[in-house]
Amino acid sequence: MSALLQLNDKFMNQRTYVSLCKLDLKHAEKMLTWMTDPRVRDNIGLHRQVTLESTREWIARAQVDPMFSAWAIEFESNHVGNVVLDRIDEYLGSARLSIYLGEVLARGSGVGSAAMFKILQHGFETLHLYKIWLNVHERNATAIALYKKLGFVSEGALRGEFFLK
């Protein structure tokens, strides 16, 4: 993975306006807005009703659970999405990654790429992970292209794992 991080240093220098900050309760209202947007909700496979209270509870759990590393993506000082490492397994040195950009204007601008690079760097260099994995629906070609560009490889297909309406 270090070769990937080295290769992308030049790429990242162009996107210094993207930062990650620890997810906090102040982010809950914006998250709720995104989770109720069908374009976001359906693409991340959310299948239950989300409330402000449940969003705050999730954030509070993520802040103290050692199996979580949850971050707000900030673009020009605005919260535009979230990126999360969860299911962190210190023994195996692995974690699951998930990301979404809730703000439409941030999509397709390189913000997701920069946030992915930063969370991968955090996972491998700070958390000393061996492997970061994710699930993506086969129809999400944009995300798959980004993941491949960042060095992810397909390890198989999980049939019926993810439902899209």
C-alpha positions as CSV (number, residue, x, y, z in Angstrom):
1,M,0.0,0.0,0.0
2,S,2.9,2.4,0.5
3,A,3.5,2.5,-3.2
4,L,-0.1,3.6,-3.7
5,L,0.2,6.4,-1.1
6,Q,3.5,7.5,-2.7
7,L,2.0,7.5,-6.2
8,N,-0.9,9.6,-5.0
9,D,1.0,12.3,-3.1
10,K,1.0,14.5,-6.2
11,F,-2.7,13.8,-6.6
12,M,-3.4,14.8,-3.0
13,N,-1.5,18.1,-3.2
14,Q,-4.1,19.3,-5.6
15,R,-6.9,18.6,-3.1
16,T,-5.8,20.2,0.1
17,Y,-9.1,21.9,0.4
18,V,-10.6,18.6,1.5
19,S,-10.2,17.6,5.1
20,L,-11.5,15.0,7.5
21,C,-12.6,15.9,11.1
22,K,-13.9,13.5,13.7
23,L,-17.6,13.0,13.3
24,D,-19.5,14.8,16.1
25,L,-23.0,15.5,17.2
26,K,-23.0,18.8,15.4
27,H,-23.0,16.8,12.2
28,A,-26.2,14.9,13.0
29,E,-28.8,17.3,11.4
30,K,-27.0,17.4,8.0
31,M,-26.6,13.6,8.2
32,L,-30.3,13.1,8.8
33,T,-31.1,15.3,5.7
34,W,-28.8,13.1,3.6
35,M,-30.2,9.8,5.0
36,T,-33.7,10.8,4.1
37,D,-32.7,11.7,0.5
38,P,-33.6,8.6,-1.6
39,R,-30.5,9.1,-3.8
40,V,-28.2,8.7,-0.8
41,R,-30.3,6.3,1.3
42,D,-30.8,3.8,-1.6
43,N,-27.2,3.9,-2.7
44,I,-25.8,3.0,0.7
45,G,-28.4,0.3,1.2
46,L,-30.1,2.0,4.2
47,H,-33.3,0.0,4.9
48,R,-34.7,1.5,8.1
49,Q,-36.2,4.8,9.1
50,V,-33.7,7.2,10.4
51,T,-34.5,9.9,13.0
52,L,-32.4,12.7,14.5
53,E,-32.3,10.8,17.7
54,S,-31.1,7.6,16.1
55,T,-28.5,9.6,14.1
56,R,-27.2,11.2,17.3
57,E,-27.1,7.7,19.0
58,W,-25.1,6.3,16.2
59,I,-22.6,9.1,16.3
60,A,-22.3,8.8,20.1
61,R,-21.6,5.1,19.8
62,A,-19.1,5.6,17.0
63,Q,-17.2,8.2,19.1
64,V,-16.5,5.6,21.9
65,D,-16.4,2.3,20.1
66,P,-12.8,1.2,19.3
67,M,-14.1,-0.7,16.3
68,F,-15.1,2.7,14.7
69,S,-13.2,5.5,13.1
70,A,-15.9,7.9,11.8
71,W,-15.1,11.2,10.0
72,A,-16.9,14.1,8.5
73,I,-15.7,15.1,5.0
74,E,-15.2,18.8,4.8
75,F,-14.8,20.7,1.5
76,E,-13.9,24.3,1.8
77,S,-15.0,24.2,5.5
78,N,-18.4,22.7,4.7
79,H,-19.6,19.3,5.9
80,V,-20.3,17.4,2.6
81,G,-20.3,13.7,3.5
82,N,-18.9,11.1,5.8
83,V,-16.2,8.4,5.6
84,V,-16.1,5.6,8.1
85,L,-13.8,2.7,9.0
86,D,-15.7,0.2,11.1
87,R,-15.4,-3.5,12.0
88,I,-11.9,-2.6,12.9
89,D,-10.2,-5.8,13.9
90,E,-6.8,-5.2,15.6
91,Y,-5.9,-8.9,15.5
92,L,-6.4,-9.2,11.8
93,G,-5.4,-5.6,11.0
94,S,-8.5,-5.1,8.9
95,A,-11.4,-2.7,8.7
96,R,-14.5,-2.1,6.5
97,L,-14.7,1.3,4.7
98,S,-17.8,3.2,3.7
99,I,-18.1,6.6,2.2
100,Y,-20.8,8.9,0.9
101,L,-21.1,12.5,-0.3
102,G,-24.4,13.9,0.7
103,E,-24.0,17.3,-0.9
104,V,-24.7,17.0,-4.6
105,L,-22.3,19.8,-5.5
106,A,-19.4,17.9,-4.0
107,R,-19.9,14.9,-6.2
108,G,-17.7,14.5,-9.3
109,S,-15.3,17.2,-8.1
110,G,-12.5,15.0,-6.7
111,V,-13.7,15.4,-3.1
112,G,-14.5,11.7,-2.7
113,S,-11.1,10.7,-4.2
114,A,-9.3,13.0,-1.7
115,A,-11.4,11.8,1.2
116,M,-10.7,8.2,0.3
117,F,-7.0,8.8,0.0
118,K,-7.0,10.5,3.4
119,I,-8.9,7.7,5.2
120,L,-6.7,5.0,3.5
121,Q,-3.6,6.9,4.7
122,H,-5.1,7.1,8.2
123,G,-6.0,3.4,8.2
124,F,-2.6,2.2,7.0
125,E,-0.3,4.7,8.5
126,T,-2.0,5.6,11.8
127,L,-4.1,2.5,12.6
128,H,-1.5,0.2,11.1
129,L,-4.1,-1.8,9.2
130,Y,-3.1,-4.6,6.8
131,K,-6.3,-4.6,4.8
132,I,-9.2,-2.2,4.2
133,W,-12.2,-3.7,2.5
134,L,-15.6,-2.5,1.3
135,N,-18.8,-3.6,-0.4
136,V,-20.1,-1.9,-3.5
137,H,-23.1,-2.6,-5.7
138,E,-22.0,-3.9,-9.1
139,R,-24.1,-1.1,-10.8
140,N,-22.2,1.6,-9.0
141,A,-19.6,2.1,-11.8
142,T,-18.4,5.5,-10.6
143,A,-17.5,4.2,-7.2
144,I,-15.9,1.0,-8.6
145,A,-13.7,3.1,-10.9
146,L,-12.6,5.2,-7.9
147,Y,-11.9,2.2,-5.8
148,K,-9.8,0.6,-8.5
149,K,-7.8,3.8,-9.0
150,L,-7.0,3.8,-5.3
151,G,-5.7,0.2,-5.4
152,F,-8.7,-1.9,-4.4
153,V,-9.1,-5.2,-6.1
154,S,-12.3,-7.4,-6.3
155,E,-12.2,-10.4,-4.1
156,G,-15.5,-11.8,-5.1
157,A,-19.2,-11.2,-5.5
158,L,-21.7,-11.5,-2.7
159,R,-25.0,-12.3,-4.3
160,G,-28.0,-10.8,-2.6
161,E,-25.9,-8.9,-0.2
162,F,-27.1,-5.4,-1.3
163,F,-30.6,-4.5,-2.4
164,L,-31.3,-1.6,-4.7
165,K,-34.8,-0.4,-5.4
